[in-house]
Amino acid sequence: MHSNQWLVSVAAGLLLVAAFGSFSLLSAGQTISSAGLVSYYAVQRTATPIVVDGSLGEFAWQAAEQIDGFERILSDYDRVLSPVRAKMLWDDEHFYFGFACRDPDIWAIYANEDDHLWEEEVVEVFIDPDGDGENYLELEVNPLNTVVDLLIYHVRPSSFKSSIEWDIAGLQTAVQVQGTVNDSLSRDLGWAVEIAIPWAAMVDSVDGGKKPERGDTWRLNLYRIDRTAGRNLKSWINDLRGKVAALLEESGVDEMDQLNPEQQEKLEEIRTKLDPLQERHHKQTEYTAWSETFQHGFHHPARFGVVQFVE
């Protein structure tokens, strides 16, 4: 489709949204929202119990539609080097997510709940049922089955407010690894993640988070971060960041510009080593999204995809 034809198509779709206040399904994988084209997925209801063990082996998983189209973000739309596949299911008690990640070098450092997993290799689920961009859920899982869950109150140009103390009550996650975690000398195949989020965990905190009815639509997005620079590089970064934190603590100040000249010199020595490592870590990272954000970062609720709950 030529660019002018595409623009006309998008404009027509936006008029439909304005006129009818709902989503106009264009294809099996896309729909129109107020922010333009976003991804669409029909979430099948499972009639049989799901055992959360990371295998994704039940018939319901096998029968569910597979999402193949994760795309790079950050204006880097080259071929995805580490593909990820995903599926979703639902029943009376839970919202289920399954990921299968191709990964030749599976690694992780953080092993405690609510560690900063976004600095490592993870899969992520953001759920904003009513699509208002406020009070939405963020969940991340790494290859060690470590999780961080947050409630995002709002994301604004001048303010980002969230709670990492908030937990998804009754959350179940499991990971199965085809390879070895933290052994860069062996070539791995990948890792799979299975997630079950209880509807009850969202009712009081996540706007619109009660159990859906057949035909209801929610907004959400799925992400994956793959960092090919590896575990050793991240360990060096963490060590140097620790030295910066120790320097501030020893100095009794909160900001780097409050350090005295001698301390500033020590800080510069650390930063000379740290900055190139952080740049390498970032450049060798692949950020992918189910519904493309077309901009830096994942916290863009207007670009979340649309899921519809079906039988």
Phi and psi restraints in degrees (value plus and minus 20) as a CYANA .aco file:
   2 HIS   PHI     -86.4   -46.4
   2 HIS   PSI     137.2   177.2
   3 SER   PHI     -79.8   -39.8
   3 SER   PSI     -58.7   -18.7
   4 ASN   PHI     -86.4   -46.4
   4 ASN   PSI     -59.2   -19.2
   5 GLN   PHI     -85.7   -45.7
   5 GLN   PSI     -59.1   -19.1
   6 TRP   PHI     -83.2   -43.2
   6 TRP   PSI     -63.4   -23.4
   7 LEU   PHI     -83.0   -43.0
   7 LEU   PSI     -59.6   -19.6
   8 VAL   PHI     -83.5   -43.5
   8 VAL   PSI     -61.3   -21.3
   9 SER   PHI     -81.6   -41.6
   9 SER   PSI     -66.1   -26.1
  10 VAL   PHI     -83.3   -43.3
  10 VAL   PSI     -64.2   -24.2
  11 ALA   PHI     -80.7   -40.7
  11 ALA   PSI     -61.6   -21.6
  12 ALA   PHI     -83.7   -43.7
  12 ALA   PSI     -60.1   -20.1
  13 GLY   PHI     -84.7   -44.7
  13 GLY   PSI     -59.8   -19.8
  14 LEU   PHI     -84.3   -44.3
  14 LEU   PSI     -55.8   -15.8
  15 LEU   PHI     -84.0   -44.0
  15 LEU   PSI     -58.1   -18.1
  16 LEU   PHI     -82.1   -42.1
  16 LEU   PSI     -62.3   -22.3
  17 VAL   PHI     -82.4   -42.4
  17 VAL   PSI     -64.7   -24.7
  18 ALA   PHI     -83.5   -43.5
  18 ALA   PSI     -56.7   -16.7
  19 ALA   PHI     -96.5   -56.5
  19 ALA   PSI     -59.9   -19.9
  20 PHE   PHI    -129.6   -89.6
  20 PHE   PSI     -30.7     9.3
  21 GLY   PHI      45.4    85.4
  21 GLY   PSI       7.1    47.1
  22 SER   PHI    -162.1  -122.1
  22 SER   PSI    -186.7  -146.7
  23 PHE   PHI    -124.0   -84.0
  23 PHE   PSI     117.8   157.8
  24 SER   PHI    -125.0   -85.0
  24 SER   PSI      88.9   128.9
  25 LEU   PHI     -92.8   -52.8
  25 LEU   PSI     101.8   141.8
  26 LEU   PHI    -114.0   -74.0
  26 LEU   PSI     -54.3   -14.3
  27 SER   PHI    -177.3  -137.3
  27 SER   PSI    -197.8  -157.8
  28 ALA   PHI     -84.6   -44.6
  28 ALA   PSI     -39.8     0.2
  29 GLY   PHI    -139.6   -99.6
  29 GLY   PSI     -22.6    17.4
  30 GLN   PHI    -160.7  -120.7
  30 GLN   PSI     134.8   174.8
  31 THR   PHI    -166.8  -126.8
  31 THR   PSI     152.8   192.8
  32 ILE   PHI    -124.0   -84.0
  32 ILE   PSI     113.8   153.8
  33 SER   PHI    -145.0  -105.0
  33 SER   PSI    -198.2  -158.2
  34 SER   PHI     -84.6   -44.6
  34 SER   PSI     -38.4     1.6
  35 ALA   PHI    -117.3   -77.3
  35 ALA   PSI     -12.4    27.6
  36 GLY   PHI      83.7   123.7
  36 GLY   PSI    -175.9  -135.9
  37 LEU   PHI     -88.0   -48.0
  37 LEU   PSI     109.5   149.5
  38 VAL   PHI    -153.1  -113.1
  38 VAL   PSI     146.9   186.9
  39 SER   PHI     -94.6   -54.6
  39 SER   PSI     133.4   173.4
  40 TYR   PHI    -153.2  -113.2
  40 TYR   PSI     124.4   164.4
  41 TYR   PHI    -168.7  -128.7
  41 TYR   PSI     114.5   154.5
  42 ALA   PHI    -113.6   -73.6
  42 ALA   PSI      95.0   135.0
  43 VAL   PHI    -106.3   -66.3
  43 VAL   PSI      94.3   134.3
  44 GLN   PHI     -96.7   -56.7
  44 GLN   PSI     123.3   163.3
  45 ARG   PHI    -103.0   -63.0
  45 ARG   PSI     114.0   154.0
  46 THR   PHI    -113.6   -73.6
  46 THR   PSI     112.5   152.5
  47 ALA   PHI    -112.2   -72.2
  47 ALA   PSI     -29.3    10.7
  48 THR   PHI    -138.9   -98.9
  48 THR   PSI     132.4   172.4
  49 PRO   PHI     -82.4   -42.4
  49 PRO   PSI     126.0   166.0
  50 ILE   PHI    -127.2   -87.2
  50 ILE   PSI     104.8   144.8
  51 VAL   PHI    -116.1   -76.1
  51 VAL   PSI      98.7   138.7
  52 VAL   PHI    -103.2   -63.2
  52 VAL   PSI      73.8   113.8
  53 ASP   PHI    -151.2  -111.2
  53 ASP   PSI     -16.8    23.2
  54 GLY   PHI      65.4   105.4
  54 GLY   PSI     -23.3    16.7
  55 SER   PHI    -104.9   -64.9
  55 SER   PSI     -45.9    -5.9
  56 LEU   PHI      34.4    74.4
  56 LEU   PSI      18.5    58.5
  57 GLY   PHI    -115.4   -75.4
  57 GLY   PSI     -31.1     8.9
  58 GLU   PHI     -85.8   -45.8
  58 GLU   PSI     135.7   175.7
  59 PHE   PHI     -79.1   -39.1
  59 PHE   PSI     -56.7   -16.7
  60 ALA   PHI     -78.8   -38.8
  60 ALA   PSI     -59.3   -19.3
  61 TRP   PHI     -87.3   -47.3
  61 TRP   PSI     -61.4   -21.4
  62 GLN   PHI     -84.0   -44.0
  62 GLN   PSI     -53.6   -13.6
  63 ALA   PHI    -104.3   -64.3
  63 ALA   PSI     -39.0     1.0
  64 ALA   PHI     -88.8   -48.8
  64 ALA   PSI     127.3   167.3
  65 GLU   PHI     -82.2   -42.2
  65 GLU   PSI     118.4   158.4
  66 GLN   PHI    -117.8   -77.8
  66 GLN   PSI     114.4   154.4
  67 ILE   PHI    -112.0   -72.0
  67 ILE   PSI      96.4   136.4
  68 ASP   PHI    -126.0   -86.0
  68 ASP   PSI     -34.3     5.7
  69 GLY   PHI    -114.8   -74.8
  69 GLY   PSI      28.7    68.7
  70 PHE   PHI     -91.7   -51.7
  70 PHE   PSI     115.0   155.0
  71 GLU   PHI    -142.3  -102.3
  71 GLU   PSI     131.5   171.5
  72 ARG   PHI     -84.9   -44.9
  72 ARG   PSI     131.9   171.9
  73 ILE   PHI    -136.3   -96.3
  73 ILE   PSI    -186.9  -146.9
  74 LEU   PHI      44.2    84.2
  74 LEU   PSI      14.7    54.7
  75 SER   PHI      38.6    78.6
  75 SER   PSI       8.0    48.0
  76 ASP   PHI    -142.0  -102.0
  76 ASP   PSI      67.2   107.2
  77 TYR   PHI    -123.0   -83.0
  77 TYR   PSI      13.7    53.7
  78 ASP   PHI     -93.3   -53.3
  78 ASP   PSI     157.6   197.6
  79 ARG   PHI     -78.6   -38.6
  79 ARG   PSI     117.0   157.0
  80 VAL   PHI     -93.1   -53.1
  80 VAL   PSI     101.7   141.7
  81 LEU   PHI    -103.9   -63.9
  81 LEU   PSI     -47.7    -7.7
  82 SER   PHI    -142.7  -102.7
  82 SER   PSI      63.1   103.1
  83 PRO   PHI     -82.9   -42.9
  83 PRO   PSI     131.8   171.8
  84 VAL   PHI    -153.5  -113.5
  84 VAL   PSI     122.7   162.7
  85 ARG   PHI    -138.6   -98.6
  85 ARG   PSI     130.6   170.6
  86 ALA   PHI    -166.2  -126.2
  86 ALA   PSI     134.5   174.5
  87 LYS   PHI    -163.8  -123.8
  87 LYS   PSI     140.5   180.5
  88 MET   PHI    -155.8  -115.8
  88 MET   PSI     129.5   169.5
  89 LEU   PHI    -163.1  -123.1
  89 LEU   PSI     146.7   186.7
  90 TRP   PHI    -168.9  -128.9
  90 TRP   PSI     137.0   177.0
  91 ASP   PHI    -167.4  -127.4
  91 ASP   PSI    -185.1  -145.1
  92 ASP   PHI     -87.8   -47.8
  92 ASP   PSI     -41.5    -1.5
  93 GLU   PHI    -130.0   -90.0
  93 GLU   PSI     -50.3   -10.3
  94 HIS   PHI    -159.3  -119.3
  94 HIS   PSI     138.5   178.5
  95 PHE   PHI    -129.2   -89.2
  95 PHE   PSI     101.0   141.0
  96 TYR   PHI    -127.2   -87.2
  96 TYR   PSI     124.2   164.2
  97 PHE   PHI    -153.7  -113.7
  97 PHE   PSI     117.9   157.9
  98 GLY   PHI    -149.0  -109.0
  98 GLY   PSI     113.7   153.7
  99 PHE   PHI    -146.3  -106.3
  99 PHE   PSI     123.6   163.6
 100 ALA   PHI    -149.5  -109.5
 100 ALA   PSI      96.7   136.7
 101 CYS   PHI    -132.9   -92.9
 101 CYS   PSI     100.8   140.8
 102 ARG   PHI     -92.9   -52.9
 102 ARG   PSI     110.0   150.0
 103 ASP   PHI    -179.7  -139.7
 103 ASP   PSI      88.2   128.2
 104 PRO   PHI     -95.5   -55.5
 104 PRO   PSI     -35.8     4.2
 105 ASP   PHI    -159.7  -119.7
 105 ASP   PSI      71.0   111.0
 106 ILE   PHI    -104.1   -64.1
 106 ILE   PSI     105.5   145.5
 107 TRP   PHI    -166.6  -126.6
 107 TRP   PSI     139.6   179.6
 108 ALA   PHI    -185.0  -145.0
 108 ALA   PSI     129.4   169.4
 109 ILE   PHI    -135.3   -95.3
 109 ILE   PSI     -67.3   -27.3
 110 TYR   PHI     -90.9   -50.9
 110 TYR   PSI     108.9   148.9
 111 ALA   PHI    -145.5  -105.5
 111 ALA   PSI     -18.3    21.7
 112 ASN   PHI    -129.2   -89.2
 112 ASN   PSI     121.1   161.1
 113 GLU   PHI     -75.0   -35.0
 113 GLU   PSI     117.0   157.0
 114 ASP   PHI      51.2    91.2
 114 ASP   PSI      -5.7    34.3
 115 ASP   PHI     -84.3   -44.3
 115 ASP   PSI     145.7   185.7
 116 HIS   PHI     -99.9   -59.9
 116 HIS   PSI      53.1    93.1
 117 LEU   PHI     -84.0   -44.0
 117 LEU   PSI     -43.4    -3.4
 118 TRP   PHI     -84.4   -44.4
 118 TRP   PSI     -29.3    10.7
 119 GLU   PHI    -106.7   -66.7
 119 GLU   PSI     -24.8    15.2
 120 GLU   PHI    -142.7  -102.7
 120 GLU   PSI    -175.1  -135.1
 121 GLU   PHI    -111.8   -71.8
 121 GLU   PSI     104.7   144.7
 122 VAL   PHI    -169.7  -129.7
 122 VAL   PSI     144.1   184.1
 123 VAL   PHI    -131.1   -91.1
 123 VAL   PSI     131.6   171.6
 124 GLU   PHI    -156.7  -116.7
 124 GLU   PSI     125.1   165.1
 125 VAL   PHI    -147.4  -107.4
 125 VAL   PSI     104.4   144.4
 126 PHE   PHI    -135.5   -95.5
 126 PHE   PSI     107.0   147.0
 127 ILE   PHI    -144.9  -104.9
 127 ILE   PSI     101.1   141.1
 128 ASP   PHI    -148.8  -108.8
 128 ASP   PSI      60.5   100.5
 129 PRO   PHI     -70.8   -30.8
 129 PRO   PSI     -66.3   -26.3
 130 ASP   PHI    -109.6   -69.6
 130 ASP   PSI     -23.9    16.1
 131 GLY   PHI      49.8    89.8
 131 GLY   PSI       2.2    42.2
 132 ASP   PHI    -111.9   -71.9
 132 ASP   PSI     -22.1    17.9
 133 GLY   PHI      59.1    99.1
 133 GLY   PSI     -10.5    29.5
 134 GLU   PHI    -151.7  -111.7
 134 GLU   PSI     132.4   172.4
 135 ASN   PHI      31.4    71.4
 135 ASN   PSI      36.2    76.2
 136 TYR   PHI    -134.3   -94.3
 136 TYR   PSI     142.4   182.4
 137 LEU   PHI    -115.5   -75.5
 137 LEU   PSI     119.8   159.8
 138 GLU   PHI    -146.7  -106.7
 138 GLU   PSI     110.2   150.2
 139 LEU   PHI    -154.7  -114.7
 139 LEU   PSI     114.6   154.6
 140 GLU   PHI    -150.0  -110.0
 140 GLU   PSI     123.6   163.6
 141 VAL   PHI    -154.1  -114.1
 141 VAL   PSI     114.7   154.7
 142 ASN   PHI    -127.9   -87.9
 142 ASN   PSI     157.1   197.1
 143 PRO   PHI     -84.5   -44.5
 143 PRO   PSI     -35.3     4.7
 144 LEU   PHI    -108.8   -68.8
 144 LEU   PSI     -14.6    25.4
 145 ASN   PHI      44.2    84.2
 145 ASN   PSI       7.4    47.4
 146 THR   PHI    -101.3   -61.3
 146 THR   PSI     123.2   163.2
 147 VAL   PHI    -145.5  -105.5
 147 VAL   PSI     131.9   171.9
 148 VAL   PHI    -151.8  -111.8
 148 VAL   PSI     108.5   148.5
 149 ASP   PHI    -146.1  -106.1
 149 ASP   PSI     117.6   157.6
 150 LEU   PHI    -155.3  -115.3
 150 LEU   PSI     133.4   173.4
 151 LEU   PHI    -126.4   -86.4
 151 LEU   PSI      99.4   139.4
 152 ILE   PHI    -115.1   -75.1
 152 ILE   PSI      91.5   131.5
 153 TYR   PHI     -93.0   -53.0
 153 TYR   PSI     -67.4   -27.4
 154 HIS   PHI    -184.3  -144.3
 154 HIS   PSI     138.0   178.0
 155 VAL   PHI    -148.7  -108.7
 155 VAL   PSI      92.1   132.1
 156 ARG   PHI    -151.4  -111.4
 156 ARG   PSI     140.3   180.3
 157 PRO   PHI     -74.5   -34.5
 157 PRO   PSI     -52.9   -12.9
 158 SER   PHI    -125.7   -85.7
 158 SER   PSI     -19.8    20.2
 159 SER   PHI    -178.1  -138.1
 159 SER   PSI     113.4   153.4
 160 PHE   PHI    -146.9  -106.9
 160 PHE   PSI      93.6   133.6
 161 LYS   PHI    -139.9   -99.9
 161 LYS   PSI     106.0   146.0
 162 SER   PHI    -169.0  -129.0
 162 SER   PSI     150.3   190.3
 163 SER   PHI    -150.8  -110.8
 163 SER   PSI      93.2   133.2
 164 ILE   PHI    -105.0   -65.0
 164 ILE   PSI     -33.5     6.5
 165 GLU   PHI     -94.7   -54.7
 165 GLU   PSI     -43.1    -3.1
 166 TRP   PHI     -86.2   -46.2
 166 TRP   PSI     120.1   160.1
 167 ASP   PHI    -146.5  -106.5
 167 ASP   PSI     130.6   170.6
 168 ILE   PHI    -104.8   -64.8
 168 ILE   PSI      79.7   119.7
 169 ALA   PHI     -82.1   -42.1
 169 ALA   PSI     109.2   149.2
 170 GLY   PHI      60.8   100.8
 170 GLY   PSI     -10.2    29.8
 171 LEU   PHI     -79.9   -39.9
 171 LEU   PSI     118.0   158.0
 172 GLN   PHI    -143.2  -103.2
 172 GLN   PSI     110.9   150.9
 173 THR   PHI    -158.7  -118.7
 173 THR   PSI     131.7   171.7
 174 ALA   PHI    -171.0  -131.0
 174 ALA   PSI     127.2   167.2
 175 VAL   PHI    -148.3  -108.3
 175 VAL   PSI     117.0   157.0
 176 GLN   PHI    -141.5  -101.5
 176 GLN   PSI     111.7   151.7
 177 VAL   PHI    -130.2   -90.2
 177 VAL   PSI     110.9   150.9
 178 GLN   PHI    -121.7   -81.7
 178 GLN   PSI      64.0   104.0
 179 GLY   PHI     123.5   163.5
 179 GLY   PSI    -170.3  -130.3
 180 THR   PHI    -152.6  -112.6
 180 THR   PSI     113.7   153.7
 181 VAL   PHI    -101.0   -61.0
 181 VAL   PSI     113.2   153.2
 182 ASN   PHI      48.4    88.4
 182 ASN   PSI      14.3    54.3
 183 ASP   PHI    -150.3  -110.3
 183 ASP   PSI      70.2   110.2
 184 SER   PHI     -93.3   -53.3
 184 SER   PSI     -29.9    10.1
 185 LEU   PHI    -101.0   -61.0
 185 LEU   PSI     -37.1     2.9
 186 SER   PHI    -127.0   -87.0
 186 SER   PSI     125.1   165.1
 187 ARG   PHI    -111.0   -71.0
 187 ARG   PSI     105.2   145.2
 188 ASP   PHI    -117.5   -77.5
 188 ASP   PSI     143.3   183.3
 189 LEU   PHI    -112.9   -72.9
 189 LEU   PSI     -68.3   -28.3
 190 GLY   PHI     142.4   182.4
 190 GLY   PSI    -189.8  -149.8
 191 TRP   PHI    -165.4  -125.4
 191 TRP   PSI     128.5   168.5
 192 ALA   PHI    -138.6   -98.6
 192 ALA   PSI     125.3   165.3
 193 VAL   PHI    -147.8  -107.8
 193 VAL   PSI     115.4   155.4
 194 GLU   PHI    -144.4  -104.4
 194 GLU   PSI     113.8   153.8
 195 ILE   PHI    -153.4  -113.4
 195 ILE   PSI     118.2   158.2
 196 ALA   PHI    -149.4  -109.4
 196 ALA   PSI      96.4   136.4
 197 ILE   PHI    -127.7   -87.7
 197 ILE   PSI      98.8   138.8
 198 PRO   PHI     -88.6   -48.6
 198 PRO   PSI     118.9   158.9
 199 TRP   PHI     -78.5   -38.5
 199 TRP   PSI     -57.8   -17.8
 200 ALA   PHI     -80.9   -40.9
 200 ALA   PSI     -47.0    -7.0
 201 ALA   PHI     -91.8   -51.8
 201 ALA   PSI     -38.6     1.4
 202 MET   PHI    -122.4   -82.4
 202 MET   PSI     -34.7     5.3
 203 VAL   PHI     -76.0   -36.0
 203 VAL   PSI     -66.3   -26.3
 204 ASP   PHI    -110.6   -70.6
 204 ASP   PSI     -30.0    10.0
 205 SER   PHI    -142.3  -102.3
 205 SER   PSI     -62.7   -22.7
 206 VAL   PHI    -112.2   -72.2
 206 VAL   PSI      99.1   139.1
 207 ASP   PHI     -76.5   -36.5
 207 ASP   PSI     105.7   145.7
 208 GLY   PHI      56.6    96.6
 208 GLY   PSI      -3.8    36.2
 209 GLY   PHI    -106.0   -66.0
 209 GLY   PSI      -8.7    31.3
 210 LYS   PHI     -91.7   -51.7
 210 LYS   PSI     143.3   183.3
 211 LYS   PHI     -74.9   -34.9
 211 LYS   PSI     109.3   149.3
 212 PRO   PHI     -96.4   -56.4
 212 PRO   PSI     142.7   182.7
 213 GLU   PHI    -120.6   -80.6
 213 GLU   PSI     140.1   180.1
 214 ARG   PHI     -76.0   -36.0
 214 ARG   PSI     111.0   151.0
 215 GLY   PHI      76.2   116.2
 215 GLY   PSI     -35.4     4.6
 216 ASP   PHI     -84.8   -44.8
 216 ASP   PSI     130.8   170.8
 217 THR   PHI    -138.1   -98.1
 217 THR   PSI     120.6   160.6
 218 TRP   PHI    -145.2  -105.2
 218 TRP   PSI     143.0   183.0
 219 ARG   PHI    -128.2   -88.2
 219 ARG   PSI     116.0   156.0
 220 LEU   PHI    -182.6  -142.6
 220 LEU   PSI     149.2   189.2
 221 ASN   PHI    -163.8  -123.8
 221 ASN   PSI     134.9   174.9
 222 LEU   PHI    -142.2  -102.2
 222 LEU   PSI     118.7   158.7
 223 TYR   PHI    -157.8  -117.8
 223 TYR   PSI     141.5   181.5
 224 ARG   PHI    -162.4  -122.4
 224 ARG   PSI     119.5   159.5
 225 ILE   PHI    -137.9   -97.9
 225 ILE   PSI     103.4   143.4
 226 ASP   PHI    -140.5  -100.5
 226 ASP   PSI     104.8   144.8
 227 ARG   PHI    -137.8   -97.8
 227 ARG   PSI      85.0   125.0
 228 THR   PHI    -103.4   -63.4
 228 THR   PSI     -27.9    12.1
 229 ALA   PHI     -88.9   -48.9
 229 ALA   PSI     -43.0    -3.0
 230 GLY   PHI      75.1   115.1
 230 GLY   PSI     152.1   192.1
 231 ARG   PHI     -87.6   -47.6
 231 ARG   PSI     -61.4   -21.4
 232 ASN   PHI     -80.2   -40.2
 232 ASN   PSI     -64.0   -24.0
 233 LEU   PHI     -81.0   -41.0
 233 LEU   PSI     -64.3   -24.3
 234 LYS   PHI     -84.5   -44.5
 234 LYS   PSI     -55.2   -15.2
 235 SER   PHI     -83.4   -43.4
 235 SER   PSI     -61.9   -21.9
 236 TRP   PHI     -83.4   -43.4
 236 TRP   PSI     -61.2   -21.2
 237 ILE   PHI     -81.1   -41.1
 237 ILE   PSI     -66.0   -26.0
 238 ASN   PHI     -81.5   -41.5
 238 ASN   PSI     -60.1   -20.1
 239 ASP   PHI     -82.6   -42.6
 239 ASP   PSI     -64.3   -24.3
 240 LEU   PHI     -88.7   -48.7
 240 LEU   PSI     -58.7   -18.7
 241 ARG   PHI     -82.5   -42.5
 241 ARG   PSI     -56.7   -16.7
 242 GLY   PHI     -82.3   -42.3
 242 GLY   PSI     -56.9   -16.9
 243 LYS   PHI     -87.0   -47.0
 243 LYS   PSI     -57.5   -17.5
 244 VAL   PHI     -83.5   -43.5
 244 VAL   PSI     -65.8   -25.8
 245 ALA   PHI     -82.4   -42.4
 245 ALA   PSI     -60.6   -20.6
 246 ALA   PHI     -84.7   -44.7
 246 ALA   PSI     -58.2   -18.2
 247 LEU   PHI     -83.4   -43.4
 247 LEU   PSI     -64.2   -24.2
 248 LEU   PHI     -83.2   -43.2
 248 LEU   PSI     -62.2   -22.2
 249 GLU   PHI     -84.9   -44.9
 249 GLU   PSI     -63.5   -23.5
 250 GLU   PHI     -84.2   -44.2
 250 GLU   PSI     -51.3   -11.3
 251 SER   PHI    -102.1   -62.1
 251 SER   PSI     -36.3     3.7
 252 GLY   PHI      52.0    92.0
 252 GLY   PSI       5.6    45.6
 253 VAL   PHI    -141.7  -101.7
 253 VAL   PSI     142.9   182.9
 254 ASP   PHI    -120.7   -80.7
 254 ASP   PSI     -46.0    -6.0
 255 GLU   PHI    -139.6   -99.6
 255 GLU   PSI     127.1   167.1
 256 MET   PHI     -83.8   -43.8
 256 MET   PSI     -53.1   -13.1
 257 ASP   PHI     -93.8   -53.8
 257 ASP   PSI     -22.5    17.5
 258 GLN   PHI    -113.8   -73.8
 258 GLN   PSI     -23.4    16.6
 259 LEU   PHI     -90.4   -50.4
 259 LEU   PSI     129.0   169.0
 260 ASN   PHI     -97.4   -57.4
 260 ASN   PSI     149.6   189.6
 261 PRO   PHI     -75.7   -35.7
 261 PRO   PSI     -60.0   -20.0
 262 GLU   PHI     -85.5   -45.5
 262 GLU   PSI     -61.9   -21.9
 263 GLN   PHI     -88.3   -48.3
 263 GLN   PSI     -56.7   -16.7
 264 GLN   PHI     -81.5   -41.5
 264 GLN   PSI     -56.4   -16.4
 265 GLU   PHI     -86.3   -46.3
 265 GLU   PSI     -61.5   -21.5
 266 LYS   PHI     -83.3   -43.3
 266 LYS   PSI     -61.2   -21.2
 267 LEU   PHI     -82.3   -42.3
 267 LEU   PSI     -61.8   -21.8
 268 GLU   PHI     -83.6   -43.6
 268 GLU   PSI     -56.5   -16.5
 269 GLU   PHI     -81.8   -41.8
 269 GLU   PSI     -62.0   -22.0
 270 ILE   PHI     -87.7   -47.7
 270 ILE   PSI     -65.6   -25.6
 271 ARG   PHI     -84.9   -44.9
 271 ARG   PSI     -52.1   -12.1
 272 THR   PHI     -80.4   -40.4
 272 THR   PSI     -54.0   -14.0
 273 LYS   PHI    -104.0   -64.0
 273 LYS   PSI     -58.6   -18.6
 274 LEU   PHI     -92.5   -52.5
 274 LEU   PSI     -65.6   -25.6
 275 ASP   PHI     -78.6   -38.6
 275 ASP   PSI     -67.1   -27.1
 276 PRO   PHI     -86.0   -46.0
 276 PRO   PSI     -51.2   -11.2
 277 LEU   PHI     -87.3   -47.3
 277 LEU   PSI     -62.0   -22.0
 278 GLN   PHI     -85.8   -45.8
 278 GLN   PSI     -57.4   -17.4
 279 GLU   PHI     -84.9   -44.9
 279 GLU   PSI     -61.7   -21.7
 280 ARG   PHI     -85.0   -45.0
 280 ARG   PSI     -62.6   -22.6
 281 HIS   PHI     -77.9   -37.9
 281 HIS   PSI     -63.2   -23.2
 282 HIS   PHI     -89.9   -49.9
 282 HIS   PSI     -64.4   -24.4
 283 LYS   PHI     -86.6   -46.6
 283 LYS   PSI     -47.3    -7.3
 284 GLN   PHI    -118.9   -78.9
 284 GLN   PSI      16.2    56.2
 285 THR   PHI    -139.9   -99.9
 285 THR   PSI     116.1   156.1
 286 GLU   PHI    -131.6   -91.6
 286 GLU   PSI      93.7   133.7
 287 TYR   PHI    -120.8   -80.8
 287 TYR   PSI     101.0   141.0
 288 THR   PHI    -146.5  -106.5
 288 THR   PSI     132.1   172.1
 289 ALA   PHI    -156.6  -116.6
 289 ALA   PSI     127.5   167.5
 290 TRP   PHI     -89.3   -49.3
 290 TRP   PSI     -73.0   -33.0
 291 SER   PHI    -124.8   -84.8
 291 SER   PSI      93.9   133.9
 292 GLU   PHI     -79.1   -39.1
 292 GLU   PSI     119.4   159.4
 293 THR   PHI    -110.2   -70.2
 293 THR   PSI     -45.8    -5.8
 294 PHE   PHI      39.0    79.0
 294 PHE   PSI       2.1    42.1
 295 GLN   PHI    -183.5  -143.5
 295 GLN   PSI     149.7   189.7
 296 HIS   PHI     -83.5   -43.5
 296 HIS   PSI     117.4   157.4
 297 GLY   PHI      68.0   108.0
 297 GLY   PSI     151.4   191.4
 298 PHE   PHI    -124.8   -84.8
 298 PHE   PSI     -39.1     0.9
 299 HIS   PHI    -105.9   -65.9
 299 HIS   PSI      52.3    92.3
 300 HIS   PHI    -153.0  -113.0
 300 HIS   PSI      58.4    98.4
 301 PRO   PHI     -76.5   -36.5
 301 PRO   PSI     -49.4    -9.4
 302 ALA   PHI     -84.2   -44.2
 302 ALA   PSI     -42.3    -2.3
 303 ARG   PHI    -117.1   -77.1
 303 ARG   PSI     -17.1    22.9
 304 PHE   PHI     -81.0   -41.0
 304 PHE   PSI     128.9   168.9
 305 GLY   PHI     -96.1   -56.1
 305 GLY   PSI     154.8   194.8
 306 VAL   PHI    -132.6   -92.6
 306 VAL   PSI     108.5   148.5
 307 VAL   PHI    -135.5   -95.5
 307 VAL   PSI     124.4   164.4
 308 GLN   PHI    -144.1  -104.1
 308 GLN   PSI     112.4   152.4
 309 PHE   PHI    -108.0   -68.0
 309 PHE   PSI     101.6   141.6
 310 VAL   PHI    -148.3  -108.3
 310 VAL   PSI     146.7   186.7
